Amino acid sequence: MIPKNIIINDLPDEDESIDFSRFIEDGGEIDNELNDFVDGNVAQGFTLGISCFDEYYVAKKFEFYGIVGKKGRGKTTINQAIQVAHSVANDLIWVVAFQENSSWSMKLNYMNYLLCDFAKDVKKNDPDLYKRAMDWLDKHFIFLKIESGW
């Protein structure tokens, strides 16, 4: 059976040989890229400047992250705190979706982490800071609608 991604016209005639050299990578190029990585010349992602995070959790541009585990184990909590920290340190923008939690309650969590205080107290005591935090969150977090019943 011919795989779906091969076009019949691209197959060689029976008397033609296939030139497999085009599928072989240049060993020198591989070595150069490997050495660039080992020597620290390849971008590893965004860091926070906190060694315990930077060693084990590096956010990379255009990557998708998901954390799985049992309900109520702190996945969302740690992820949101790390997202806020990376946004502050690296001006990252996140696209987020929450199926089990409302978007407003998740935004409240982001507010609390960003402000290092309860948003309701900040709004009462420093409305300008509260507004600046809301504006900052609107810039750094895009919330997707999640349809229930999938």
Secondary structure per residue as TSV (DSSP state, phi and psi in degrees):
chain	resnum	aa	ss	phi	psi
A	1	M	-	360.0	135.1
A	2	I	-	-85.8	128.0
A	3	P	-	-57.9	150.1
A	4	K	T	-63.1	-26.1
A	5	N	T	-86.2	1.3
A	6	I	S	-100.5	128.6
A	7	I	-	-87.0	131.6
A	8	I	G	-54.2	-38.6
A	9	N	G	-65.5	-19.7
A	10	D	G	-82.8	-11.1
A	11	L	S	-74.9	138.9
A	12	P	-	-71.7	155.8
A	13	D	-	-65.5	162.6
A	14	E	T	-60.0	-30.2
A	15	D	T	-89.7	-3.8
A	16	E	S	-91.4	146.9
A	17	S	-	-99.6	154.3
A	18	I	-	-90.0	132.9
A	19	D	-	-89.3	100.3
A	20	F	G	-81.5	-4.8
A	21	S	G	-61.7	-27.8
A	22	R	G	-69.7	-12.9
A	23	F	G	-97.0	-2.2
A	24	I	S	-98.7	125.4
A	25	E	-	-77.5	152.5
A	26	D	-	-75.0	118.1
A	27	G	H	-60.4	-37.2
A	28	G	H	-65.1	-38.6
A	29	E	H	-66.7	-40.1
A	30	I	H	-60.8	-46.4
A	31	D	H	-61.8	-41.1
A	32	N	H	-62.3	-44.6
A	33	E	H	-66.1	-39.9
A	34	L	H	-62.5	-45.4
A	35	N	H	-64.9	-38.4
A	36	D	H	-58.7	-42.2
A	37	F	H	-64.9	-50.8
A	38	V	H	-62.2	-35.9
A	39	D	T	-80.9	-0.8
A	40	G	T	83.2	19.6
A	41	N	-	-94.6	3.5
A	42	V	S	-111.4	129.6
A	43	A	-	-58.6	127.7
A	44	Q	-	-97.1	-8.9
A	45	G	-	123.1	-171.7
A	46	F	B	-91.6	135.7
A	47	T	-	-113.4	164.9
A	48	L	-	-104.9	-16.0
A	49	G	S	83.4	13.6
A	50	I	-	-115.4	109.4
A	51	S	H	-55.8	-39.8
A	52	C	H	-65.2	-31.0
A	53	F	H	-81.8	-46.1
A	54	D	H	-63.6	-27.5
A	55	E	H	-75.7	-33.2
A	56	Y	H	-114.6	-17.4
A	57	Y	-	-138.9	103.9
A	58	V	-	-119.2	123.4
A	59	A	B	-82.3	131.2
A	60	K	-	-116.5	144.4
A	61	K	T	-59.7	135.8
A	62	F	T	65.4	20.9
A	63	E	-	-101.6	156.3
A	64	F	-	-107.3	132.3
A	65	Y	-	-122.2	139.0
A	66	G	-	-139.9	141.2
A	67	I	-	-118.6	129.6
A	68	V	-	-118.5	154.1
A	69	G	-	162.6	178.1
A	70	K	-	-67.8	152.3
A	71	K	T	-61.1	139.5
A	72	G	T	81.0	17.1
A	73	R	S	-99.2	-0.5
A	74	G	S	98.5	11.7
A	75	K	H	-58.8	-50.9
A	76	T	H	-65.7	-42.4
A	77	T	H	-58.4	-53.0
A	78	I	H	-68.6	-37.8
A	79	N	H	-64.9	-43.4
A	80	Q	H	-64.3	-41.5
A	81	A	H	-62.8	-41.0
A	82	I	H	-67.8	-39.5
A	83	Q	H	-61.8	-44.7
A	84	V	H	-62.8	-44.4
A	85	A	H	-60.9	-44.4
A	86	H	H	-66.7	-34.6
A	87	S	H	-67.3	-40.0
A	88	V	H	-66.9	-46.7
A	89	A	H	-74.6	-33.7
A	90	N	H	-126.4	6.5
A	91	D	-	56.8	38.1
A	92	L	-	-78.3	152.7
A	93	I	-	-115.9	132.1
A	94	W	E	-114.1	141.8
A	95	V	E	-106.0	118.8
A	96	V	E	-125.6	153.7
A	97	A	-	-145.3	138.5
A	98	F	-	-130.4	118.8
A	99	Q	S	-89.1	-35.8
A	100	E	S	-91.2	-12.5
A	101	N	S	-128.2	151.4
A	102	S	-	-74.0	150.1
A	103	S	H	-62.2	-39.0
A	104	W	H	-64.1	-38.3
A	105	S	H	-71.3	-31.7
A	106	M	H	-72.2	-37.4
A	107	K	H	-64.9	-37.2
A	108	L	H	-60.2	-43.2
A	109	N	H	-59.7	-46.7
A	110	Y	H	-57.6	-43.1
A	111	M	H	-58.5	-48.8
A	112	N	H	-59.8	-42.1
A	113	Y	H	-67.0	-43.0
A	114	L	H	-63.8	-44.3
A	115	L	H	-81.8	-14.5
A	116	C	T	55.0	36.7
A	117	D	S	-164.8	171.8
A	118	F	-	-78.8	127.0
A	119	A	H	-56.2	-37.8
A	120	K	H	-63.3	-36.2
A	121	D	H	-71.1	-40.2
A	122	V	H	-64.4	-42.5
A	123	K	H	-59.8	-38.6
A	124	K	H	-73.0	-41.1
A	125	N	H	-91.9	-26.4
A	126	D	-	-149.3	75.9
A	127	P	H	-57.2	-32.2
A	128	D	H	-66.5	-43.4
A	129	L	H	-62.9	-41.0
A	130	Y	H	-59.4	-45.5
A	131	K	H	-64.8	-42.8
A	132	R	H	-62.5	-38.0
A	133	A	H	-66.0	-42.2
A	134	M	H	-61.4	-45.0
A	135	D	H	-62.6	-41.7
A	136	W	H	-62.9	-44.5
A	137	L	H	-63.6	-40.2
A	138	D	H	-62.0	-30.0
A	139	K	H	-77.6	-35.8
A	140	H	H	-100.0	-10.2
A	141	F	E	-134.1	121.9
A	142	I	E	-108.2	121.1
A	143	F	E	-96.4	127.9
A	144	L	-	-93.9	144.1
A	145	K	-	-75.0	138.3
A	146	I	-	-116.3	124.6
A	147	E	-	-80.7	131.5
A	148	S	S	-85.4	157.7
A	149	G	-	89.3	17.6
A	150	W	-	-71.1	360.0
